[in-house]
Amino acid sequence: QVQLVESGGGLVQPGGSLRLSCAASGFTFSVSALSWARQAPGKGVEWVGGIYSDGSTYYKESMKGRFTISRDNAKNTVYLQMNSLKPEDTAVYYCARGGSGTPPWGQGTQVTVSS
């Protein structure tokens, strides 16, 4: 049974930073690709980026240079470091097994970028 628990969201000013965490269980974490997706109010789910088992990463174009995905296999945790945040980054952020950002997700964590 795949379990994913996101945390680390909150309110941040434009230009600020947050690091989200996702604690995973129920599968062999070290050999799995992982990914992040987000959903803004009234909009569909948007893929953010992913990380392969070897640690290489890939992102949607609008996130490149601002967002960084990393993983700690010893902790079964994947991270999303977000810098230079913009109001349009406001969304609920989810992590997923695999590289496509598709369900199952955890409960999500809310990120609000506002002054």
NUTIVO-438046 format. One record per atom (N, C-alpha, C, O, CB): z, x, y; atom name. Coordinates in nm, 3 decimals, always signed. Glycine has a CB too. Layout:
N
> Z | X | Y | CA $
...
END
This chain:
115
> +0.000 | +0.084 | -0.118 | N $
> +0.000 | +0.000 | +0.000 | CA $
> +0.000 | +0.089 | +0.125 | C $
> +0.095 | +0.163 | +0.150 | O $
> +0.122 | -0.096 | +0.000 | CB $
> -0.107 | +0.080 | +0.201 | N $
> -0.120 | +0.159 | +0.323 | CA $
> -0.026 | +0.105 | +0.429 | C $
> -0.022 | -0.016 | +0.455 | O $
> -0.266 | +0.158 | +0.374 | CB $
> +0.051 | +0.195 | +0.490 | N $
> +0.138 | +0.158 | +0.601 | CA $
> +0.113 | +0.254 | +0.717 | C $
> +0.106 | +0.376 | +0.698 | O $
> +0.287 | +0.160 | +0.558 | CB $
> +0.101 | +0.199 | +0.836 | N $
> +0.073 | +0.275 | +0.957 | CA $
> +0.163 | +0.223 | +1.068 | C $
> +0.166 | +0.103 | +1.094 | O $
> -0.077 | +0.266 | +0.997 | CB $
> +0.237 | +0.312 | +1.133 | N $
> +0.331 | +0.273 | +1.237 | CA $
> +0.303 | +0.352 | +1.363 | C $
> +0.331 | +0.472 | +1.369 | O $
> +0.477 | +0.293 | +1.190 | CB $
> +0.247 | +0.286 | +1.463 | N $
> +0.216 | +0.349 | +1.590 | CA $
> +0.337 | +0.345 | +1.684 | C $
> +0.417 | +0.252 | +1.678 | O $
> +0.095 | +0.282 | +1.656 | CB $
> +0.349 | +0.446 | +1.769 | N $
> +0.455 | +0.450 | +1.868 | CA $
> +0.413 | +0.540 | +1.984 | C $
> +0.313 | +0.612 | +1.974 | O $
> +0.587 | +0.500 | +1.805 | CB $
> +0.488 | +0.535 | +2.093 | N $
> +0.467 | +0.625 | +2.205 | CA $
> +0.401 | +0.563 | +2.326 | C $
> +0.385 | +0.631 | +2.428 | O $
> +0.386 | +0.737 | +2.161 | CB $
> +0.363 | +0.438 | +2.319 | N $
> +0.301 | +0.373 | +2.433 | CA $
> +0.401 | +0.342 | +2.543 | C $
> +0.521 | +0.358 | +2.525 | O $
> +0.233 | +0.246 | +2.389 | CB $
> +0.348 | +0.298 | +2.656 | N $
> +0.433 | +0.265 | +2.769 | CA $
> +0.352 | +0.251 | +2.896 | C $
> +0.229 | +0.245 | +2.893 | O $
> +0.540 | +0.369 | +2.787 | CB $
> +0.423 | +0.246 | +3.007 | N $
> +0.361 | +0.234 | +3.139 | CA $
> +0.347 | +0.373 | +3.201 | C $
> +0.442 | +0.450 | +3.204 | O $
> +0.445 | +0.142 | +3.231 | CB $
> +0.227 | +0.403 | +3.249 | N $
> +0.201 | +0.533 | +3.310 | CA $
> +0.111 | +0.514 | +3.431 | C $
> +0.028 | +0.423 | +3.434 | O $
> +0.137 | +0.630 | +3.207 | CB $
> +0.127 | +0.600 | +3.531 | N $
> +0.043 | +0.594 | +3.650 | CA $
> -0.095 | +0.652 | +3.624 | C $
> -0.110 | +0.737 | +3.536 | O $
> +0.109 | +0.667 | +3.765 | CB $
> -0.196 | +0.608 | +3.698 | N $
> -0.328 | +0.671 | +3.686 | CA $
> -0.318 | +0.822 | +3.704 | C $
> -0.248 | +0.871 | +3.793 | O $
> -0.425 | +0.612 | +3.788 | CB $
> -0.388 | +0.894 | +3.618 | N $
> -0.382 | +1.039 | +3.618 | CA $
> -0.273 | +1.097 | +3.531 | C $
> -0.269 | +1.219 | +3.510 | O $
> -0.363 | +1.087 | +3.756 | CB $
> -0.187 | +1.014 | +3.479 | N $
> -0.077 | +1.059 | +3.395 | CA $
> -0.118 | +1.080 | +3.251 | C $
> -0.235 | +1.067 | +3.215 | O $
> +0.035 | +0.961 | +3.401 | CB $
> -0.019 | +1.113 | +3.168 | N $
> -0.043 | +1.145 | +3.027 | CA $
> +0.055 | +1.073 | +2.936 | C $
> +0.166 | +1.040 | +2.976 | O $
> -0.034 | +1.295 | +3.005 | CB $
> +0.011 | +1.049 | +2.815 | N $
> +0.095 | +0.995 | +2.708 | CA $
> +0.051 | +1.058 | +2.577 | C $
> -0.066 | +1.094 | +2.560 | O $
> +0.087 | +0.840 | +2.701 | CB $
> +0.144 | +1.071 | +2.483 | N $
> +0.110 | +1.109 | +2.347 | CA $
> +0.155 | +1.000 | +2.251 | C $
> +0.273 | +0.969 | +2.241 | O $
> +0.175 | +1.245 | +2.310 | CB $
> +0.059 | +0.942 | +2.182 | N $
> +0.087 | +0.841 | +2.082 | CA $
> +0.101 | +0.905 | +1.945 | C $
> +0.037 | +1.006 | +1.916 | O $
> -0.023 | +0.735 | +2.081 | CB $
> +0.185 | +0.845 | +1.861 | N $
> +0.204 | +0.892 | +1.725 | CA $
> +0.175 | +0.780 | +1.627 | C $
> +0.192 | +0.663 | +1.659 | O $
> +0.346 | +0.945 | +1.705 | CB $
> +0.133 | +0.816 | +1.508 | N $
> +0.112 | +0.721 | +1.400 | CA $
> +0.165 | +0.781 | +1.271 | C $
> +0.111 | +0.878 | +1.220 | O $
> -0.038 | +0.683 | +1.385 | CB $
> +0.272 | +0.722 | +1.219 | N $
> +0.331 | +0.765 | +1.093 | CA $
> +0.267 | +0.687 | +0.980 | C $
> +0.264 | +0.564 | +0.982 | O $
> +0.485 | +0.745 | +1.094 | CB $
> +0.216 | +0.759 | +0.880 | N $
> +0.139 | +0.698 | +0.773 | CA $
> +0.206 | +0.716 | +0.637 | C $
> +0.279 | +0.813 | +0.614 | O $
> -0.001 | +0.755 | +0.770 | CB $
> +0.181 | +0.622 | +0.546 | N $
> +0.226 | +0.632 | +0.409 | CA $
> +0.138 | +0.544 | +0.321 | C $
> +0.061 | +0.462 | +0.372 | O $
> +0.376 | +0.592 | +0.397 | CB $
> +0.151 | +0.560 | +0.189 | N $
> +0.077 | +0.477 | +0.096 | CA $
> -0.058 | +0.531 | +0.053 | C $
> -0.132 | +0.463 | -0.017 | O $
> +0.058 | +0.345 | +0.155 | CB $
> -0.091 | +0.653 | +0.094 | N $
> -0.215 | +0.718 | +0.052 | CA $
> -0.198 | +0.868 | +0.067 | C $
> -0.101 | +0.915 | +0.126 | O $
> -0.335 | +0.667 | +0.135 | CB $
> -0.293 | +0.943 | +0.013 | N $
> -0.286 | +1.089 | +0.020 | CA $
> -0.333 | +1.134 | +0.157 | C $
> -0.452 | +1.150 | +0.182 | O $
> -0.371 | +1.154 | -0.092 | CB $
> -0.237 | +1.155 | +0.244 | N $
> -0.265 | +1.179 | +0.385 | CA $
> -0.350 | +1.304 | +0.408 | C $
> -0.446 | +1.301 | +0.486 | O $
> -0.135 | +1.192 | +0.462 | CB $
> -0.316 | +1.413 | +0.339 | N $
> -0.376 | +1.543 | +0.369 | CA $
> -0.527 | +1.548 | +0.345 | C $
> -0.595 | +1.630 | +0.406 | O $
> -0.310 | +1.648 | +0.288 | CB $
> -0.580 | +1.463 | +0.258 | N $
> -0.723 | +1.465 | +0.228 | CA $
> -0.798 | +1.351 | +0.296 | C $
> -0.916 | +1.331 | +0.271 | O $
> -0.744 | +1.459 | +0.079 | CB $
> -0.728 | +1.277 | +0.381 | N $
> -0.787 | +1.159 | +0.444 | CA $
> -0.829 | +1.185 | +0.587 | C $
> -0.758 | +1.251 | +0.663 | O $
> -0.690 | +1.045 | +0.439 | CB $
> -0.944 | +1.132 | +0.624 | N $
> -0.978 | +1.122 | +0.765 | CA $
> -0.893 | +1.013 | +0.828 | C $
> -0.850 | +0.919 | +0.761 | O $
> -1.130 | +1.093 | +0.784 | CB $
> -0.869 | +1.025 | +0.957 | N $
> -0.788 | +0.929 | +1.031 | CA $
> -0.854 | +0.901 | +1.164 | C $
> -0.933 | +0.982 | +1.213 | O $
> -0.643 | +0.982 | +1.051 | CB $
> -0.823 | +0.788 | +1.223 | N $
> -0.888 | +0.753 | +1.348 | CA $
> -0.800 | +0.663 | +1.433 | C $
> -0.698 | +0.610 | +1.388 | O $
> -1.021 | +0.684 | +1.320 | CB $
> -0.842 | +0.648 | +1.558 | N $
> -0.775 | +0.561 | +1.654 | CA $
> -0.876 | +0.461 | +1.711 | C $
> -0.993 | +0.492 | +1.730 | O $
> -0.710 | +0.644 | +1.767 | CB $
> -0.826 | +0.341 | +1.738 | N $
> -0.905 | +0.238 | +1.803 | CA $
> -0.815 | +0.168 | +1.905 | C $
> -0.693 | +0.182 | +1.900 | O $
> -0.963 | +0.137 | +1.700 | CB $
> -0.876 | +0.094 | +1.996 | N $
> -0.797 | +0.023 | +2.096 | CA $
> -0.859 | -0.112 | +2.126 | C $
> -0.978 | -0.134 | +2.102 | O $
> -0.784 | +0.106 | +2.224 | CB $
> -0.777 | -0.202 | +2.180 | N $
> -0.824 | -0.334 | +2.216 | CA $
> -0.760 | -0.376 | +2.348 | C $
> -0.639 | -0.391 | +2.357 | O $
> -0.792 | -0.435 | +2.106 | CB $
> -0.843 | -0.393 | +2.449 | N $
> -0.798 | -0.443 | +2.579 | CA $
> -0.793 | -0.595 | +2.575 | C $
> -0.863 | -0.656 | +2.495 | O $
> -0.891 | -0.393 | +2.693 | CB $
> -0.711 | -0.657 | +2.661 | N $
> -0.703 | -0.803 | +2.663 | CA $
> -0.839 | -0.868 | +2.683 | C $
> -0.914 | -0.832 | +2.773 | O $
> -0.609 | -0.848 | +2.774 | CB $
> -0.871 | -0.964 | +2.597 | N $
> -0.995 | -1.038 | +2.608 | CA $
> -1.118 | -0.963 | +2.560 | C $
> -1.230 | -1.012 | +2.576 | O $
> -1.015 | -1.077 | +2.746 | CB $
> -1.101 | -0.846 | +2.502 | N $
> -1.214 | -0.767 | +2.457 | CA $
> -1.202 | -0.735 | +2.308 | C $
> -1.096 | -0.752 | +2.248 | O $
> -1.223 | -0.638 | +2.538 | CB $
> -1.311 | -0.690 | +2.252 | N $
> -1.312 | -0.652 | +2.113 | CA $
> -1.252 | -0.514 | +2.090 | C $
> -1.216 | -0.444 | +2.185 | O $
> -1.452 | -0.656 | +2.060 | CB $
> -1.241 | -0.478 | +1.965 | N $
> -1.187 | -0.348 | +1.929 | CA $
> -1.288 | -0.238 | +1.961 | C $
> -1.406 | -0.251 | +1.931 | O $
> -1.148 | -0.345 | +1.780 | CB $
> -1.239 | -0.132 | +2.022 | N $
> -1.322 | -0.018 | +2.061 | CA $
> -1.276 | +0.106 | +1.985 | C $
> -1.158 | +0.140 | +1.988 | O $
> -1.316 | +0.006 | +2.214 | CB $
> -1.367 | +0.173 | +1.918 | N $
> -1.335 | +0.298 | +1.851 | CA $
> -1.308 | +0.408 | +1.952 | C $
> -1.381 | +0.422 | +2.050 | O $
> -1.449 | +0.339 | +1.757 | CB $
> -1.203 | +0.485 | +1.931 | N $
> -1.163 | +0.590 | +2.023 | CA $
> -1.207 | +0.728 | +1.973 | C $
> -1.271 | +0.803 | +2.046 | O $
> -1.012 | +0.588 | +2.044 | CB $
> -1.173 | +0.759 | +1.851 | N $
> -1.206 | +0.889 | +1.794 | CA $
> -1.142 | +0.906 | +1.658 | C $
> -1.067 | +0.819 | +1.612 | O $
> -1.162 | +1.000 | +1.887 | CB $
> -1.170 | +1.017 | +1.594 | N $
> -1.116 | +1.043 | +1.462 | CA $
> -1.095 | +1.190 | +1.435 | C $
> -1.134 | +1.276 | +1.514 | O $
> -1.205 | +0.985 | +1.358 | CB $
> -1.033 | +1.217 | +1.322 | N $
> -1.006 | +1.354 | +1.281 | CA $
> -1.032 | +1.365 | +1.131 | C $
> -0.984 | +1.283 | +1.053 | O $
> -0.860 | +1.396 | +1.315 | CB $
> -1.107 | +1.468 | +1.091 | N $
> -1.135 | +1.492 | +0.950 | CA $
> -1.016 | +1.560 | +0.883 | C $
> -0.921 | +1.603 | +0.950 | O $
> -1.261 | +1.576 | +0.935 | CB $
> -1.022 | +1.571 | +0.752 | N $
> -0.914 | +1.634 | +0.678 | CA $
> -0.898 | +1.782 | +0.713 | C $
> -0.788 | +1.837 | +0.700 | O $
> -0.938 | +1.619 | +0.530 | CB $
> -1.006 | +1.847 | +0.757 | N $
> -0.997 | +1.988 | +0.795 | CA $
> -0.951 | +2.009 | +0.939 | C $
> -0.940 | +2.123 | +0.984 | O $
> -1.131 | +2.054 | +0.776 | CB $
> -0.924 | +1.901 | +1.011 | N $
> -0.873 | +1.909 | +1.146 | CA $
> -0.978 | +1.897 | +1.255 | C $
> -0.943 | +1.889 | +1.372 | O $
> -0.802 | +2.034 | +1.163 | CB $
> -1.105 | +1.896 | +1.219 | N $
> -1.209 | +1.879 | +1.320 | CA $
> -1.206 | +1.736 | +1.373 | C $
> -1.170 | +1.643 | +1.301 | O $
> -1.348 | +1.912 | +1.261 | CB $
> -1.243 | +1.720 | +1.498 | N $
> -1.229 | +1.591 | +1.565 | CA $
> -1.361 | +1.543 | +1.624 | C $
> -1.455 | +1.620 | +1.641 | O $
> -1.125 | +1.600 | +1.673 | CB $
> -1.366 | +1.414 | +1.655 | N $
> -1.482 | +1.353 | +1.714 | CA $
> -1.436 | +1.233 | +1.797 | C $
> -1.340 | +1.166 | +1.760 | O $
> -1.586 | +1.311 | +1.606 | CB $
> -1.504 | +1.206 | +1.908 | N $
> -1.459 | +1.108 | +2.005 | CA $
> -1.574 | +1.025 | +2.060 | C $
> -1.689 | +1.068 | +2.059 | O $
> -1.386 | +1.177 | +2.118 | CB $
> -1.540 | +0.906 | +2.108 | N $
> -1.633 | +0.833 | +2.190 | CA $
> -1.656 | +0.912 | +2.318 | C $
> -1.565 | +0.978 | +2.367 | O $
> -1.582 | +0.689 | +2.219 | CB $
> -1.776 | +0.904 | +2.373 | N $
> -1.814 | +0.985 | +2.487 | CA $
> -1.718 | +0.969 | +2.605 | C $
> -1.684 | +1.068 | +2.671 | O $
> -1.954 | +0.949 | +2.530 | CB $
> -1.674 | +0.848 | +2.633 | N $
> -1.588 | +0.824 | +2.749 | CA $
> -1.449 | +0.886 | +2.735 | C $
> -1.378 | +0.899 | +2.835 | O $
> -1.575 | +0.677 | +2.771 | CB $
> -1.410 | +0.924 | +2.615 | N $
> -1.281 | +0.985 | +2.591 | CA $
> -1.286 | +1.138 | +2.583 | C $
> -1.182 | +1.204 | +2.591 | O $
> -1.223 | +0.932 | +2.464 | CB $
> -1.404 | +1.194 | +2.569 | N $
> -1.417 | +1.339 | +2.555 | CA $
> -1.362 | +1.410 | +2.677 | C $
> -1.390 | +1.373 | +2.791 | O $
> -1.564 | +1.377 | +2.533 | CB $
> -1.283 | +1.514 | +2.652 | N $
> -1.225 | +1.592 | +2.759 | CA $
> -1.093 | +1.539 | +2.808 | C $
> -1.019 | +1.612 | +2.875 | O $
> -1.319 | +1.599 | +2.872 | CB $
> -1.060 | +1.415 | +2.778 | N $
> -0.933 | +1.355 | +2.820 | CA $
> -0.840 | +1.326 | +2.703 | C $
> -0.718 | +1.338 | +2.716 | O $
> -0.959 | +1.227 | +2.895 | CB $
> -0.897 | +1.290 | +2.590 | N $
> -0.817 | +1.254 | +2.472 | CA $
> -0.831 | +1.361 | +2.365 | C $
> -0.939 | +1.416 | +2.345 | O $
> -0.861 | +1.117 | +2.416 | CB $
> -0.721 | +1.390 | +2.296 | N $
> -0.720 | +1.487 | +2.188 | CA $
> -0.646 | +1.431 | +2.068 | C $
> -0.530 | +1.389 | +2.081 | O $
> -0.658 | +1.619 | +2.234 | CB $
> -0.710 | +1.430 | +1.953 | N $
> -0.648 | +1.386 | +1.829 | CA $
> -0.605 | +1.508 | +1.749 | C $
> -0.679 | +1.606 | +1.739 | O $
> -0.745 | +1.296 | +1.746 | CB $
> -0.485 | +1.502 | +1.692 | N $
> -0.436 | +1.609 | +1.606 | CA $
> -0.359 | +1.547 | +1.491 | C $
> -0.331 | +1.427 | +1.490 | O $
> -0.347 | +1.707 | +1.686 | CB $
> -0.324 | +1.630 | +1.392 | N $
> -0.251 | +1.579 | +1.276 | CA $
> -0.150 | +1.681 | +1.228 | C $
> -0.170 | +1.802 | +1.243 | O $
> -0.347 | +1.541 | +1.164 | CB $
> -0.043 | +1.632 | +1.169 | N $
> +0.059 | +1.714 | +1.107 | CA $
> +0.075 | +1.663 | +0.965 | C $
> +0.143 | +1.563 | +0.941 | O $
> +0.194 | +1.711 | +1.187 | CB $
> +0.013 | +1.732 | +0.870 | N $
> +0.016 | +1.686 | +0.732 | CA $
> +0.156 | +1.688 | +0.671 | C $
> +0.187 | +1.606 | +0.584 | O $
> -0.077 | +1.770 | +0.649 | CB $
> +0.240 | +1.780 | +0.715 | N $
> +0.377 | +1.787 | +0.664 | CA $
> +0.457 | +1.664 | +0.702 | C $
> +0.552 | +1.627 | +0.633 | O $
> +0.446 | +1.912 | +0.716 | CB $
> +0.420 | +1.601 | +0.813 | N $
> +0.490 | +1.482 | +0.861 | CA $
> +0.413 | +1.353 | +0.837 | C $
> +0.459 | +1.246 | +0.875 | O $
> +0.519 | +1.497 | +1.007 | CB $
> +0.296 | +1.363 | +0.776 | N $
> +0.210 | +1.246 | +0.755 | CA $
> +0.192 | +1.169 | +0.886 | C $
> +0.206 | +1.046 | +0.890 | O $
> +0.269 | +1.153 | +0.646 | CB $
> +0.161 | +1.243 | +0.991 | N $
> +0.151 | +1.183 | +1.124 | CA $
> +0.024 | +1.229 | +1.194 | C $
> -0.013 | +1.347 | +1.188 | O $
> +0.274 | +1.219 | +1.208 | CB $
> -0.041 | +1.136 | +1.261 | N $
> -0.156 | +1.167 | +1.344 | CA $
> -0.121 | +1.132 | +1.488 | C $
> -0.050 | +1.035 | +1.514 | O $
> -0.284 | +1.089 | +1.296 | CB $
> -0.171 | +1.211 | +1.582 | N $
> -0.137 | +1.196 | +1.723 | CA $
> -0.261 | +1.170 | +1.807 | C $
> -0.372 | +1.208 | +1.771 | O $
> -0.066 | +1.320 | +1.773 | CB $
> -0.239 | +1.105 | +1.919 | N $
> -0.343 | +1.088 | +2.020 | CA $
> -0.283 | +1.129 | +2.154 | C $
> -0.203 | +1.056 | +2.213 | O $
> -0.396 | +0.940 | +2.024 | CB $
> -0.323 | +1.246 | +2.203 | N $
> -0.281 | +1.294 | +2.334 | CA $
> -0.380 | +1.242 | +2.438 | C $
> -0.500 | +1.266 | +2.427 | O $
> -0.272 | +1.449 | +2.338 | CB $
> -0.330 | +1.171 | +2.537 | N $
> -0.414 | +1.111 | +2.639 | CA $
> -0.378 | +1.168 | +2.775 | C $
> -0.263 | +1.157 | +2.820 | O $
> -0.401 | +0.957 | +2.638 | CB $
> -0.474 | +1.229 | +2.841 | N $
> -0.456 | +1.287 | +2.973 | CA $
> -0.549 | +1.220 | +3.073 | C $
> -0.645 | +1.152 | +3.035 | O $
> -0.481 | +1.439 | +2.970 | CB $
> -0.519 | +1.239 | +3.201 | N $
> -0.601 | +1.184 | +3.309 | CA $
> -0.629 | +1.036 | +3.287 | C $
> -0.744 | +0.991 | +3.296 | O $
> -0.732 | +1.260 | +3.321 | CB $
> -0.526 | +0.961 | +3.258 | N $
> -0.542 | +0.821 | +3.221 | CA $
> -0.593 | +0.737 | +3.338 | C $
> -0.559 | +0.761 | +3.454 | O $
> -0.411 | +0.765 | +3.172 | CB $
> -0.674 | +0.640 | +3.304 | N $
> -0.736 | +0.549 | +3.399 | CA $
> -0.692 | +0.406 | +3.370 | C $
> -0.655 | +0.375 | +3.257 | O $
> -0.889 | +0.560 | +3.395 | CB $
> -0.695 | +0.318 | +3.471 | N $
> -0.658 | +0.178 | +3.446 | CA $
> -0.737 | +0.116 | +3.331 | C $
> -0.683 | +0.033 | +3.258 | O $
> -0.678 | +0.096 | +3.572 | CB $
> -0.862 | +0.153 | +3.314 | N $
> -0.943 | +0.097 | +3.207 | CA $
> -0.902 | +0.144 | +3.068 | C $
> -0.954 | +0.095 | +2.969 | O $
> -1.085 | +0.131 | +3.231 | CB $
> -0.808 | +0.239 | +3.060 | N $
> -0.752 | +0.280 | +2.932 | CA $
> -0.643 | +0.185 | +2.885 | C $
> -0.594 | +0.199 | +2.773 | O $
> -0.697 | +0.421 | +2.943 | CB $
> -0.604 | +0.090 | +2.968 | N $
> -0.502 | -0.007 | +2.930 | CA $
> -0.547 | -0.087 | +2.809 | C $
> -0.653 | -0.151 | +2.812 | O $
> -0.470 | -0.101 | +3.048 | CB $
> -0.467 | -0.084 | +2.702 | N $
> -0.504 | -0.150 | +2.578 | CA $
> -0.390 | -0.135 | +2.478 | C $
> -0.296 | -0.059 | +2.501 | O $
> -0.635 | -0.093 | +2.520 | CB $
> -0.401 | -0.208 | +2.368 | N $
> -0.317 | -0.182 | +2.252 | CA $
> -0.390 | -0.081 | +2.166 | C $
> -0.508 | -0.100 | +2.134 | O $
> -0.286 | -0.314 | +2.173 | CB $
> -0.322 | +0.025 | +2.128 | N $
> -0.383 | +0.133 | +2.050 | CA $
> -0.337 | +0.126 | +1.905 | C $
> -0.218 | +0.109 | +1.877 | O $
> -0.347 | +0.270 | +2.111 | CB $
> -0.433 | +0.139 | +1.814 | N $
> -0.408 | +0.133 | +1.671 | CA $
> -0.458 | +0.259 | +1.603 | C $
> -0.555 | +0.321 | +1.648 | O $
> -0.475 | +0.010 | +1.611 | CB $
> -0.393 | +0.298 | +1.495 | N $
> -0.447 | +0.404 | +1.410 | CA $
> -0.491 | +0.344 | +1.278 | C $
> -0.447 | +0.235 | +1.240 | O $
> -0.342 | +0.515 | +1.387 | CB $
> -0.579 | +0.415 | +1.208 | N $
> -0.636 | +0.367 | +1.084 | CA $
> -0.667 | +0.482 | +0.990 | C $
> -0.692 | +0.594 | +1.034 | O $
> -0.761 | +0.285 | +1.111 | CB $
> -0.665 | +0.453 | +0.860 | N $
> -0.714 | +0.549 | +0.762 | CA $
> -0.865 | +0.548 | +0.766 | C $
> -0.926 | +0.442 | +0.781 | O $
> -0.661 | +0.516 | +0.621 | CB $
> -0.926 | +0.664 | +0.751 | N $
> -1.070 | +0.675 | +0.761 | CA $
> -1.112 | +0.702 | +0.903 | C $
> -1.030 | +0.701 | +0.995 | O $
> -1.137 | +0.549 | +0.709 | CB $
> -1.241 | +0.728 | +0.923 | N $
> -1.291 | +0.769 | +1.052 | CA $
> -1.346 | +0.660 | +1.141 | C $
> -1.389 | +0.690 | +1.253 | O $
> -1.393 | +0.867 | +1.031 | CB $
> -1.346 | +0.536 | +1.097 | N $
> -1.413 | +0.429 | +1.169 | CA $
> -1.322 | +0.341 | +1.254 | C $
> -1.372 | +0.256 | +1.328 | O $
> -1.485 | +0.345 | +1.073 | CB $
> -1.194 | +0.359 | +1.245 | N $
> -1.101 | +0.280 | +1.324 | CA $
> -1.090 | +0.135 | +1.281 | C $
> -1.056 | +0.049 | +1.362 | O $
> -1.140 | +0.284 | +1.466 | CB $
> -1.119 | +0.106 | +1.156 | N $
> -1.117 | -0.030 | +1.105 | CA $
> -0.986 | -0.060 | +1.032 | C $
> -0.918 | +0.032 | +0.988 | O $
> -1.236 | -0.053 | +1.012 | CB $
> -0.951 | -0.188 | +1.020 | N $
> -0.827 | -0.227 | +0.952 | CA $
> -0.822 | -0.176 | +0.809 | C $
> -0.927 | -0.151 | +0.750 | O $
> -0.812 | -0.377 | +0.952 | CB $
> -0.704 | -0.159 | +0.751 | N $
> -0.574 | -0.200 | +0.804 | CA $
> -0.525 | -0.110 | +0.917 | C $
> -0.546 | +0.011 | +0.915 | O $
> -0.472 | -0.203 | +0.694 | CB $
> -0.459 | -0.173 | +1.013 | N $
> -0.394 | -0.105 | +1.123 | CA $
> -0.243 | -0.122 | +1.111 | C $
> -0.194 | -0.198 | +1.028 | O $
> -0.444 | -0.158 | +1.258 | CB $
> -0.172 | -0.051 | +1.194 | N $
> -0.031 | -0.078 | +1.213 | CA $
> -0.013 | -0.190 | +1.314 | C $
> -0.106 | -0.267 | +1.339 | O $
> +0.043 | +0.048 | +1.260 | CB $
> +0.105 | -0.199 | +1.370 | N $
> +0.135 | -0.305 | +1.467 | CA $
> +0.075 | -0.276 | +1.604 | C $
> +0.066 | -0.366 | +1.688 | O $
> +0.285 | -0.324 | +1.480 | CB $
> +0.035 | -0.153 | +1.628 | N $
> -0.020 | -0.112 | +1.755 | CA $
> +0.088 | -0.076 | +1.855 | C $
> +0.204 | -0.113 | +1.840 | O $
> -0.106 | -0.221 | +1.811 | CB $
> +0.048 | -0.002 | +1.958 | N $
> +0.139 | +0.033 | +2.066 | CA $
> +0.068 | +0.012 | +2.200 | C $
> -0.046 | +0.054 | +2.217 | O $
> +0.189 | +0.180 | +2.052 | CB $
> +0.136 | -0.054 | +2.293 | N $
> +0.076 | -0.091 | +2.420 | CA $
> +0.076 | +0.025 | +2.518 | C $
> +0.179 | +0.090 | +2.539 | O $
> +0.150 | -0.210 | +2.481 | CB $
> -0.039 | +0.052 | +2.577 | N $
> -0.053 | +0.149 | +2.684 | CA $
> -0.099 | +0.076 | +2.809 | C $
> -0.202 | +0.008 | +2.808 | O $
> -0.153 | +0.263 | +2.645 | CB $
> -0.023 | +0.089 | +2.916 | N $
> -0.058 | +0.026 | +3.043 | CA $
> -0.067 | +0.133 | +3.150 | C $
> +0.029 | +0.206 | +3.174 | O $
> +0.045 | -0.083 | +3.082 | CB $
> -0.183 | +0.143 | +3.213 | N $
> -0.206 | +0.242 | +3.318 | CA $
> -0.217 | +0.167 | +3.450 | C $
> -0.313 | +0.095 | +3.474 | O $
> -0.336 | +0.327 | +3.290 | CB $
> -0.117 | +0.185 | +3.535 | N $
> -0.111 | +0.110 | +3.660 | CA $
> -0.020 | +0.181 | +3.758 | C $
> +0.076 | +0.247 | +3.719 | O $
> -0.061 | -0.034 | +3.636 | CB $
> -0.051 | +0.167 | +3.886 | N $
> +0.033 | +0.220 | +3.992 | CA $
> +0.126 | +0.113 | +4.047 | C $
> +0.204 | +0.141 | +4.138 | O $
> -0.052 | +0.278 | +4.103 | CB $
END
